[in-house]
Each structure stands twice: as structure tokens, then as C-alpha cells.
Amino acid sequence: MISNMPIMLTRYTAGVNPSTTQSLVSQGFADGTTQAAGGALGGVGSNNYSIDGATNNGTGRRIAASPNADMIEEMRVESSNFDASIGHGLGLQISMMTRAGANQYHRAVNYQYWTNRFNALNPSQRLTFTAKSKELYDAGRSHNAAFTLGGPLTLPFGKRGNQDPHKLFFFANYSYVNDFIPGKNQISSTVPASAAELDGDFSDLLKLPNPAQYQIYDPLTVRPDPANPNRFIRTPFLNNVIPAERIVNPLFKLYKQMLPKPNQNLLENGVTPTGNYYRGGEPDKPASSLFAGRVDCNISDSNRLLIRGSGNTFLEGVNDWTYEVPEFAGLHSLDRTRYNWGFVGNWTHTTGATVIDTQVATNRFFQDDLFKRLHEYKQTDMGLSGYHD
């Protein structure tokens, strides 16, 4: 299973419409995992997720926690004919049941690994990659490990006569994923097309077809048009060059240092330099831990109790468009953090032909962007006065 997650088996279920391309997923990828698993045929509604009968939804109908394979006993995907208990979701109903301890101790360890060294570059990457980008891409890899342990818990007062002493069972799970995925998000940005433009000289834009659209006007020369008092006119900068004394924003000096160089749609080729920086090796660095514990108690032949707690943490460095400039690598990373925890208690009681199933559960999902490296800077680093600090 991709990234050791049973949720990805949803793609192969009847009545499910998966995405046409298989996107990379990782434990804790609430967005990517949810999208890659697929939706109801026809795109009706959004999916609904549950574990042991309790909700496993994050915000925006995303999955809150994606357990690893060794934690899950059963998984069911329903695409139609929902009953009233899950009628609030119109997409797929994806239900999981966690594994319980048994009369004997069982343990499992598994590990998955992949590396980018065996993966080919796409055509755009081959054309635009610098040596730094290629080195970064080749360093792409994944470490994915999971550990489980389950069995009986024997209490001193558990054995009475010839009765089975095992009435209490436990199952524990921990999984850790540390991925480095350069090139997962491949988009283009527009950066200044030349070193001259960084100094205010935009004369090169006047050599493009239809140069009038690139003419820069002096904002300090706005005045009424003598020929039409209802209009205003401005004077263009001579040769499209902004005088150095007019570039007064102190932050611009720092900004100039962090900009990568254009690698496509090059101005010298007579091309409009829109989207001239292809971020083909931009890193994506998710790290996630998932932990869960379950206790089952067979109180009597007619009473059973289940208590489970689980949680996961997730931190992803993504959208760092300054990744090729060493001293600023990570500066613009979102550092997306998520956490989720959930608890469920289930009591099942039988009396004659009647079964009473009672459950209390709670689930919390949280997401925020931290921008960690921004906190390394003070206002004076941007050229502002000391009192701003």
C-alpha cells in the first residue's frame, strides 16, 4: 500500500472515481491523501470517514488521521445506500475498525523506503534544473516505519475456577514517517528577468513585441491632461529606467539577495518573461508521528467494553520558493503543522435477543502555518529603524 495506508485501497473499490494521476501521499497529508483516495462516482458530495464508529473527519471533509495497515483490522467503503446514521455525508462512507489484542502476544514491525535516485526527471525539469536542483532532487527519499504490539492483560483477580483468565486485552501502535519530496509541487513564478531589472533598468522590456504595454511611468508626474480635463497623464521614465535614488524601500535590498535566477521564458529569446522561474525541485518535507492504544474488556458474557485513544502530529515544510539560494532556504516555507487526537468508549450489552450498543467519542483536528524561519529576522534586518524591534 502507498505509504502503508489502507485508505489508498479506496481507489480500487467499485463506485469510486480516483484521480487520473497518482499523487504522492504521506502519513499526515490530509489534503493529498484525501484527494488521492478518490471520491464518489460522478463527484457527488464529499467523503465521510470513521474509525471504530467514531468520526475521523478533519476540516473541509478531509481525513483527520490515516492509520497504517497494521493498526487496521477491517475497512469498508460504501458508495451508495447509506443508512440514517451516516446520512450527513453524500460522498463515500469510509469506515475502519482498529485491531484488538488477542489471547497471545503478537507484534509487528514494518519499514518502507523509496529514493528519487531511480526516478527520471520530467521534460521541464531536464531543461531548467541547475546542479543544485538536481542534487536536491536526487536526495529525495522516504522513511516509513510502523510498530505494533498486542496481547492479553492478566489481572491478579482475573482467574476464577476454570474460567479463562484473559478478560482484558490491549493493542498499541506507533508509526513514524519522515519524507523529503523535492519536485512534488511544480509551479512557476515570475521573477525579475535580468540583473539590470533588479537595479531599476527595464529597458530590455521595450525590445519585446508591443513594447508600450511595458512602459513604466513616473507616478510623481501625474497631472491633468490639457487636451481633456477629465483625464490625467504621466511622464514615462526615460528609457524605462527607474533612477536609483527613487528605489527607497529598505526591504528591497534583502529581497534582491533571495531571488532565484530565471530558468525559462527567457527575455533574451524574445519571450514575455511571465512564469519565468519553474520551481521543479521545490522541496516538500513532511514528518509525522501516529500513535494509538486500545483496551478491550470482556466484563461478562453479556457486557463488553472498548476504550481507544489515538493522536497524530504532522509538520510539513512546503512552498519554499527560495530553496535554491542557500542562505534563504526555508525562509518562505509554510511549515504547515497539524495535529489530531481522538478518544472513543464503546459499551456493548446483550440481554436476550436485544443488543444495546452505546458509544461516546470525541475528535479534534487542528491546522496552522508557522513560517518558522521568519522569526529569525527583526525589523532592523529589513532596513527599518531600531525602535521598530
N, C-alpha and C positions, 0 to 999 in steps of 0.2 A: 504494500500500500504506500502511496506517495506520502512521504514524511511520517509514515507509521500511523496514519489517521484513518479510522474506519469511515469517517464522514465522506471520504473521497469515493467510496464504493457506491454512493448515491448516483454517480454519473451513469452507472450501468443498469439502473433499475428501469423497468417498463414505466412509461408515462413521464419520464424525466427528460428534459431538454438541456443537455450540458452545453457549455460554451464550445465553440468550434475549435478553439486552440486551448491546449492545456497550459494554464499559467502556473508558475512556480508557487508553491504554498509552503507554509511552515507553521509549526505549532504556535498559536497566538495570533496568526494572521486572520483577524476577524473578517476583514474585507475580502482579501484574496481567497481564503478558504470558502467563505460563503458563496462567492460568485463561481468559483471553480467547481463546486459540488453540483451546480445546476439548479434549475427551477422547474416548476410545473409546465408541462407541455402547453404551448400557447401563451406562456408568460402571465398566467393569471395569478394575481396575489403574490405574497411573499412567504417564504418558508417559516415554519414554526418548529422549534427544537425543544426536546425534553430529555432529561436523564432521570431514571427511576420514577417517572411520572411527574417530576417537578420541572418547572420551566428552565430552559438553558438558553434563553434569548438575551442578546445584548441589545444595544441601542440600534435603531433603524432595521430591526428584524435580522440582525446578524447573529451568528452563533457566538455565545459568550465564552464557552470553553470547548476545545476539541480534544477529547481524550485519546490516548494511544490505544493500540489494538489489544494489548494485554490487560487493559483495565475493563474492557467491554465484553460482556457475555453474549448479548443479543442486540441486534439493531433492526429496526423496521422502518420502511419508507412507504408512506401512503400518499397516493396522488389523487384520490377521489373517495367518495362515500364516507366522509368524516362523521363521527358521532358528535353529539352536542357538547361533550366535554372539551373538544378541541376546535369548536366551530368558529373561534375568533381568528383563525388563520386560514387564508384562502389558497395558499400555495401548497408546497409539500409539507407533510407532517413527518418529521424525522425523530424517531424515538429510540433511545438507547437504554439498556439496562446494564448496570455495572456488575462485575463478578463478585461473588461471595466466597468466603473461606469454606473449606471442606473438612472432613474428618482427618485428613492427613495434611502435612505441611507441603506446600508447593511454592516454588519460587521460579522466577523467570528474569532473564537479562537479555536485552537485545540492543543492537547498535547498527545504525545505518550511516553510510558516508558516501558523499559524491564530491567530485572535483571538476572544476572548469577546464582543467588541462586537457581533457578529452573532448571538449565541446568546440565546435567550429564557430568562427565569427560570422555574423551576418554581413551582407554586402556593404551596408553603410558603415559598420564598424571597421571593416577592412580598409575602407577609403579614408577614414577620419582618425583612426587610432594613432596616438603618439606612442612612443616607447613606454611612457609612464602608464598610459591607459591599458596597453597590452599586458604589462606587468601586473597591474591591478586586476585585470580580468582573469589572468591565469591563477591568481591567488584565491579565486572563488572556491568555496568549499562548504560542506555541511557536516556538523557533528550532531547526531541524534541518538540519544540513549534513553532506555527505559528500564525500570527495576520494579518488580512486584514480589510480594510475599503474602501468603495467606495460610490459614490453618485454624485449628481449634484453640480455644482458651479454656483451660480446665481450672475450675474453681475448687477450693478445698471441700465445699459442701455440695459439689455437683453430683457425686455418685451416691445413689440411694439403692441399696439392694442390687438387683441385676440390671438396673436401668443403664442406658448409655450415658457415660459421664459427660459427653460433649453436648452441651446445650448452648454454648457461646462460641462464636466464630468471628474471625477478623480477616480483613483483606486490606493491604496497603499498597499504594502505588506512587512512584515518583518518576518523572521524566524530565529530561533537560535537552534543549535544542539550542545550538549556537551556530548560526548560519552567516556566511559572508557571500552576498549575491550581487557582484558588480554587473551592471547591464540589465538588471531586471526591469527597471523603469527607463525606457528610452524615448526621450522627448528632445525637442530643440528649443533653444533660447536665442534671442537676438542680443549680441554684444557689439560694442564699437568695432567698426570694420578695420581699423588701422591704428597704429601708434599715433599718427598725426591727429586723428579724431579725438584721442584722449587729451590732446593739448588744445583742442578747440578748432582745429583746421578740418573743415568738412568740404573743402574744395573738390575732393575726389568724387563726391556725390553729384556734382554738376556735370560730370562726364558721362553719367548714365542717360539712357533714353528718357525723354520728358524731364529734364533737369529742374523745371520750375517747381515741381512738387517737393524738391529737396531744399529749396531756397530758405535760408534762415534769416528772419527779420529781427531787427533790434527793438526789443519791447519798450525801450525808453524813448523811442521816436514816434509813438502813436500821436496822431493829430487829425483834425477834421480834414476831409477831402475838399479842397477849394472848388472842385467841379461838382461836388454833391455833398451838401452839408449834412445829409443823413448817413454818410459813410465816414469811416476812418481809414487812414492809410499809415503805413510804416516804411521805414528805410531798411533795405536789406544790408546785412553785413557785407563789406567788400570782400569779394572772392569766397564768400561763405566761411570766413574765418572769424571766430569769436576772439576778441582781444584777450590776452592772458589776464589783464587786470580786472576783467569782468567775471572771471571764474572765481568766486569768493567763498563758496561753500567749503568749509574746512574738512568736511567729511569726504569730499571728492578725492583728496589725496590718498586716503586709506582705500577708497573704492577702486582707484586705479591699480593698486597693488594686487588686488584679489581677482581681477578679471582674467579668465582664460582667453586664449587666442582663438579667433575664428577657425573652423576646420571644414566648412562647406559654404556654398553660395558666396564664393569669394568675389569681392568687389573688383579685383584686377581682371576677372573674367567677364566683366560687364554685367554681372548679375546683381539684382537688388538684394542687399545683404539682410534679408529678413530670415529669421531662423537659421542664422549662420553658425551656430555652435551646437553640434549634435552631442548630446550627453549620453553617449553609447556605453560608457563604462562606469556610470554613476553608481556608487556602492549602495547596497541595502544591507544593513547589519542587524537582523533580529536575534534576540536572545530571550529564551522563555523557559520558565520552570512551571511544571504542573504537578500538584500533589493531591492525594485523596486517601481517605481512610474510611472503612466501612465496618460496622459491627452488627452481626445478626444474632438474635437471641431467641431460641425456641423455648419460650416460657413454659408452655404445656402443649398438649396435642391440639388444643383449640386456640392458642394465643402465640403469635409470633411478632417480634419487634425488629425493625431495621432502623439504624441510625447511620447516616453518612455525611461527611463533611469534605469539601474539596475547594481548591483555590488554584489560581494561576497568576503569574506575573509575566510581564512582557515589556521589553524595551527595544525599539527599532530606530536605528539611525537611517534616515531616508531623506531624499530631496536635497542633497548637498551638492549644489551646482558649482561650488568652488573646490571640488575634490582634487583637481589636477594641480592646484597651487599649494605646495606642501605646507607653508606656514598658516594657510587658511583652511586646510582640510577639516571638515566637520563643523565649520563656523555656521553654515546655514542649514545644518541637519535639523530636522524637526524634533529628533529624539522623542519619538512617539511612545508614550507609556500607557499600558493598560493593566488593569487587574480585575479579577473576578473571584468571588467566593460564593459558595452555596452550601446550604445545610438542608437536610431532609430527614424527617422522622416518620416512620410508617408502622402502624399497628394493624394487624390483621386478626380478626376474631371470627371463629366459626361457632355457630350454635344450630344444631340440626342441619337443615338444608340451606340455612342463611349464612352468608358471608358478609361481614362488616369490614370494610377497608377504609381506614382513616389516615390522612396524611397532613402534616404541617411542614411547609418548606419556605425558604427564603433565598433570594438570589440577588447579588449586587454586581453591576458591571460599570466600570469607570474608565474613561479615556481622556488623556490630556497631552499636549505637546510642550516639551520642556525647553527646547533650544539651549542646551547646556552650555555650549561654548560662548554664547553671547554674554554670559555672566562673567567672562574673563575680562571684559572691556569696561572702562569707565568713560564718562563724558569727555574727560580731558584727552583720551585717546582719539576722540573724534575731532579734536581741534577746538573744543569749547573751553570756556574759562573754568578755572579751578573750582569756583564756588558751586558749579553745577554738580560736582561729585557728591 
